[in-house]
Amino acid sequence: MNLAARVTQIPTSLTLAISAKSKAMQADGLDVCSFSAGEPDFETPEHIKKAAKDALDQGKTRYGPAAGELRLREAIAQKLSEDNQLAYAANQIVVTNGGKHSLHNLMQILINPGDEVLIPAPYWLSYPEMVKLAEGVPVILPTTLKQNFKITPAQLQQAITPKAKLLVLNSPSNPTGMVYTAEELEALAQVILTHDLWVVSDEIYEKIIYDGAQHHSIGALSPEMLSRTFISNGFAKAYAMTGWRVGYLAGPLEALQAVGRMQSHTTSNVCSFAQHGAIAALKGPQDCVEIMRQAFAQRCTYIIERLRSIPGVTCPQPQGAFYVFANISAAGLSSMDFCQTLLEEHRVAAVPGLAFGADDCIRLSYATDMNTLEKGLDRLADFMKSRL
């Protein structure tokens, strides 16, 4: 079959592929410790599930507005104002099929063939592929542990060409867990405004932060910066709602109207009763978010201490999200070979850093129980000992 070129250049998501392989091994009766999935291991809070069940009982199963239920968009606008100091009206928000869909939509309405999208690395593996699907050109800005895996204003300035259109920021970061400070964002904003760049801030992990770190939205720095900013977010990580597929995009009105038009011809509305669960997530008690955050913080402390005790492994201290990005170059293997051997011979599933633009690292998710963490890290330590 002669498939469209735009599809043939897009690889399968390595995170999903490795997660699927580990689940298949588990289904075959093998004891696999999986650190691959970016998914909270908690149940969706009861009041959110109840709201969706009530919506079903009330017959909320019909088509709705393509841009999302008005009550949900109003709740999101209120959340953005109160939590992030972002002044978006409800008509500047489109509810999408997860945060990933919001980013895909943005690329489709903003990027023309040949436009360059600046992506700091390590990056979430889907960013470059979304750009390619929009016939844009992903321009990777590599960072190092020495700079805490964050781009500098000078680095951004150097990467800008006449074709540069959009910068992708992800803070807290998947895969590194790094968080940009307000001062760092201010410095980047000066470059962005000087060159009339657009910026999309992926804030899906904003509620999962540790050790006094603070989340800041770059659009809140000034009215001028707000006018150049898109916000991508959703309910998957903070509220353990990964399978619900409810996210959103906020931004300038003209662009969001375009997103709404496009969505009306692609997916139409997000699942109607799931949106009622999302309303309950925002309007209901938030103690569930804090309980999960504290559990992740405890696991983060544990996994960092264990990894730093393993010869040949180095990793930075995450400030947010639920991942560690560990350097395993001392093992003398590419990240793909490392992860394949680790899974097949030691029954531990991790994601190769190659998927995130850093082949000397692996990503480990600690969104799992302590027993899995302990056992899996024992196996990782044995593997590293055999390689050194």
C-alpha positions in Angstrom: 0.0 0.0 0.0 1.3 3.5 -0.9 0.8 5.3 2.4 1.0 9.1 2.8 4.5 10.3 3.3 3.5 12.2 6.5 2.7 8.9 8.1 5.6 6.8 7.0 8.1 9.1 8.7 6.4 8.8 12.1 7.7 6.0 14.3 5.7 4.2 16.9 5.8 5.7 20.4 8.6 3.9 22.3 6.9 4.5 25.6 3.7 2.9 24.5 5.6 0.1 22.7 7.7 -0.8 25.8 4.7 -0.6 28.1 2.8 -2.9 25.8 5.7 -5.4 25.6 6.1 -5.4 29.4 2.3 -6.0 29.8 2.5 -8.9 27.3 5.3 -10.4 29.3 3.3 -10.1 32.5 0.3 -11.7 30.8 2.6 -14.6 30.0 3.2 -15.0 33.7 6.6 -13.2 33.9 7.4 -11.0 36.9 8.2 -7.7 35.3 8.9 -4.5 37.1 7.6 -1.7 34.9 9.0 1.8 35.1 7.9 2.7 31.6 4.4 4.2 31.8 3.7 7.8 32.5 0.6 7.0 34.4 -0.3 7.5 38.0 -0.9 4.2 39.8 -3.8 5.7 41.8 -7.5 5.3 41.1 -9.4 8.3 39.8 -10.9 10.0 42.9 -14.4 8.9 43.8 -16.1 12.3 43.5 -14.9 12.5 39.9 -16.1 9.0 39.1 -19.4 9.8 40.7 -19.9 12.9 38.7 -19.4 10.9 35.5 -21.8 8.2 36.7 -24.4 10.8 37.6 -24.0 12.4 34.1 -24.7 9.0 32.5 -27.7 8.5 34.7 -28.9 12.0 33.7 -28.6 11.2 30.0 -25.5 13.3 29.3 -24.6 11.1 26.4 -25.5 13.3 23.4 -23.3 15.4 21.1 -22.0 18.6 22.7 -20.2 21.7 21.5 -17.1 20.8 19.6 -15.0 23.2 21.8 -16.3 21.6 25.0 -19.0 22.0 27.5 -19.4 25.7 28.5 -19.4 24.8 32.2 -16.1 23.0 31.8 -14.5 25.8 29.8 -15.6 28.3 32.4 -14.2 26.2 35.2 -10.9 25.9 33.3 -10.8 29.7 32.8 -11.4 30.2 36.5 -8.6 27.6 37.3 -6.2 29.4 34.9 -6.9 32.7 36.5 -6.7 31.6 40.2 -3.8 29.0 39.9 -1.7 30.5 37.1 -2.7 34.2 36.9 -3.6 33.7 33.2 -6.5 35.8 31.9 -8.2 33.6 29.4 -12.0 33.8 28.7 -14.0 30.6 28.2 -14.1 31.2 24.4 -10.3 31.1 24.4 -10.3 27.5 25.6 -11.0 24.3 23.6 -11.5 21.0 25.4 -9.5 18.2 23.7 -9.1 14.4 23.7 -6.2 14.6 26.2 -3.3 17.0 26.5 -1.6 15.3 23.5 -4.5 16.1 21.3 -4.3 19.8 22.3 -0.7 20.0 21.1 -1.5 18.2 17.9 -4.4 20.6 17.2 -2.1 23.6 17.8 0.6 22.3 15.4 -2.1 21.8 12.8 -3.6 25.3 12.9 -0.3 27.2 13.5 2.5 25.5 11.5 2.9 25.9 7.8 5.2 23.7 5.6 8.8 24.6 6.4 8.0 26.5 9.6 10.6 25.7 12.4 9.5 24.7 15.9 12.1 24.9 18.6 12.2 22.0 21.0 14.6 21.8 23.9 16.0 18.3 24.5 15.5 16.1 26.4 11.9 16.4 25.1 8.7 14.5 25.4 9.0 12.1 22.4 5.8 13.2 20.6 6.7 16.9 20.1 8.9 16.4 17.0 6.5 13.9 15.4 3.6 16.4 15.8 5.6 19.0 14.1 6.4 16.6 11.2 2.8 15.8 10.8 2.1 19.5 10.4 4.9 19.6 7.7 7.0 21.7 10.0 10.6 21.3 10.9 11.5 20.3 14.4 14.7 22.1 15.5 16.2 20.4 18.6 18.0 22.5 21.2 20.1 20.0 23.2 20.7 20.7 26.9 23.0 18.9 29.4 22.9 18.0 33.1 25.4 20.9 33.7 22.7 23.3 32.7 20.0 21.3 34.6 18.5 20.3 31.3 17.1 23.8 30.6 17.8 26.0 27.6 19.4 29.4 28.1 18.4 32.7 26.5 21.6 32.7 24.5 20.9 29.2 23.2 17.4 30.2 22.2 18.7 33.3 20.5 21.2 31.4 18.5 18.6 28.9 17.3 16.2 31.4 15.9 16.1 31.8 12.1 13.6 33.7 9.9 11.6 30.4 9.7 11.3 29.9 13.5 7.7 30.2 14.6 7.1 28.4 17.8 9.0 27.4 21.0 7.8 24.4 23.0 8.3 24.6 26.8 7.6 21.8 29.2 7.8 22.6 32.9 7.8 20.4 35.0 9.5 18.4 32.3 8.9 14.9 31.0 11.4 13.2 31.1 13.8 15.1 33.4 11.5 16.5 36.1 13.2 19.9 35.8 11.2 23.1 36.6 11.9 26.5 35.1 12.1 29.4 37.7 10.3 32.7 37.2 13.6 34.4 36.5 14.6 31.8 33.9 11.2 32.3 32.1 11.6 36.1 32.3 15.0 35.8 30.4 13.5 33.5 27.8 10.5 35.8 27.4 12.7 38.7 26.4 14.1 36.7 23.5 10.6 35.4 22.5 9.1 38.9 22.4 12.1 40.3 20.6 11.6 37.8 17.8 7.8 37.6 17.8 7.9 33.9 18.5 4.9 31.9 19.7 5.3 29.7 22.7 3.3 26.7 23.9 3.7 25.9 27.6 3.0 22.2 28.3 1.9 22.3 31.9 0.4 18.8 32.4 2.6 18.1 35.4 2.1 21.5 37.2 0.5 20.0 40.3 3.3 17.4 40.8 6.2 19.4 42.2 8.6 18.9 45.2 11.1 20.4 47.6 9.9 24.0 47.4 9.8 24.3 43.6 7.2 26.5 42.2 5.3 26.3 38.9 5.2 29.4 36.8 3.3 30.0 33.6 5.3 32.1 31.1 2.1 33.8 29.9 1.6 35.3 33.3 4.8 37.4 33.1 3.2 40.3 31.1 0.2 41.1 28.8 2.6 41.0 25.9 3.8 37.5 26.8 0.2 36.3 27.3 -0.6 37.4 23.8 2.1 35.1 22.4 1.4 32.1 24.7 -0.6 28.9 24.4 -1.2 26.7 27.4 -1.6 22.9 27.0 -2.9 21.0 30.0 -5.2 18.3 31.1 -6.5 16.1 33.9 -4.5 12.9 33.3 -1.6 13.4 35.7 -2.9 15.5 38.6 -6.2 13.6 38.9 -5.2 10.1 37.8 -7.5 10.4 34.8 -5.3 9.1 32.0 -7.9 7.0 30.3 -10.6 9.6 30.4 -8.9 11.6 27.6 -9.8 15.1 28.7 -7.3 17.9 28.1 -7.4 21.5 26.9 -5.7 24.2 25.0 -5.9 27.9 25.9 -4.6 30.8 23.8 -5.4 33.8 21.6 -9.0 33.9 20.5 -8.4 33.7 16.7 -6.2 30.7 17.1 -8.6 28.9 19.4 -11.5 29.6 17.1 -9.5 27.8 14.4 -8.9 24.9 16.7 -12.6 24.7 17.4 -13.4 24.6 13.7 -10.8 22.0 13.0 -12.0 19.8 15.9 -15.5 20.1 14.6 -14.4 18.2 11.5 -12.1 15.7 13.2 -13.2 14.5 16.6 -16.2 16.7 17.5 -16.7 17.0 21.2 -14.8 15.1 23.9 -16.8 12.3 25.6 -19.7 14.1 27.2 -19.9 12.4 30.6 -16.1 12.5 30.9 -16.3 16.3 30.7 -18.6 16.2 33.7 -16.0 14.3 35.6 -13.5 17.0 34.7 -15.8 19.7 36.0 -15.9 17.8 39.3 -12.1 17.5 39.3 -11.8 21.3 39.2 -14.7 22.2 41.4 -14.4 19.5 43.9 -12.0 18.9 46.8 -8.3 19.0 46.0 -7.0 17.0 48.8 -6.7 14.0 46.5 -4.2 15.9 44.4 -2.0 16.6 47.5 -2.2 13.0 48.7 -0.9 11.7 45.3 1.8 14.5 45.2 3.1 13.5 48.6 3.3 9.8 47.6 5.2 10.8 44.5 7.5 12.9 46.6 8.3 10.0 48.9 9.0 7.7 46.0 11.2 10.4 44.3 13.4 10.6 47.4 13.7 6.8 47.5 14.5 6.2 43.9 17.1 9.0 43.8 18.9 7.6 46.8 18.9 4.1 45.4 20.1 5.2 41.9 22.9 7.3 43.3 24.1 4.3 45.2 24.5 2.3 42.0 28.0 2.5 40.5 27.9 3.9 37.0 24.5 5.6 37.3 24.1 9.4 37.6 20.9 11.4 37.6 19.7 14.9 38.6 17.2 15.5 41.4 13.8 15.9 39.8 11.7 19.0 40.9 8.5 17.7 39.5 6.6 15.1 37.5 7.2 11.4 38.3 10.3 10.5 36.3 14.0 10.3 36.8 16.3 10.6 33.8 19.4 8.5 34.6 22.7 8.5 32.7 23.8 4.9 32.1 26.6 5.6 29.6 29.0 3.8 31.9 27.4 0.5 30.9 28.8 0.9 27.4 25.4 0.3 25.6 23.1 2.5 23.6 19.9 3.3 25.5 18.0 1.0 23.2 20.3 -1.9 23.8 20.4 -1.2 27.5 16.6 -1.2 27.9 16.1 -4.2 25.7 18.6 -6.2 27.7 17.3 -4.9 31.0 13.8 -6.0 30.0 14.6 -9.4 28.5 17.2 -10.5 31.0 16.3 -8.7 34.2 12.5 -8.2 33.7 12.7 -4.4 34.2 10.9 -2.1 31.8 12.5 1.4 31.2 12.3 3.8 28.3 15.4 4.5 26.2 16.7 8.1 26.4 17.0 8.0 22.6 13.2 8.6 22.4 13.7 11.8 24.3 16.8 13.0 22.4 19.4 11.7 24.8 20.9 8.3 24.0 23.1 8.2 27.1 20.1 8.1 29.5 17.0 6.1 30.3 13.7 7.3 31.8 12.3 5.6 34.9 8.8 6.3 36.0 8.2 6.1 39.8 4.4 6.2 39.3 4.3 2.7 40.8 4.2 1.0 44.2 7.1 0.8 46.5 7.5 -3.0 46.2 8.0 -2.6 42.5 10.5 0.2 43.0 12.5 -1.8 45.5 12.6 -5.0 43.4 13.2 -3.2 40.1 16.0 -1.2 41.5 17.7 -4.3 42.9 17.6 -5.8 39.4 18.9 -2.6 37.8 21.8 -2.6 40.3 22.6 -6.2 39.5 22.5 -5.4 35.8 24.9 -2.4 36.2 27.2 -4.5 38.3 27.5 -7.1 35.5 28.4 -4.3 33.0 31.2 -2.6 35.0 
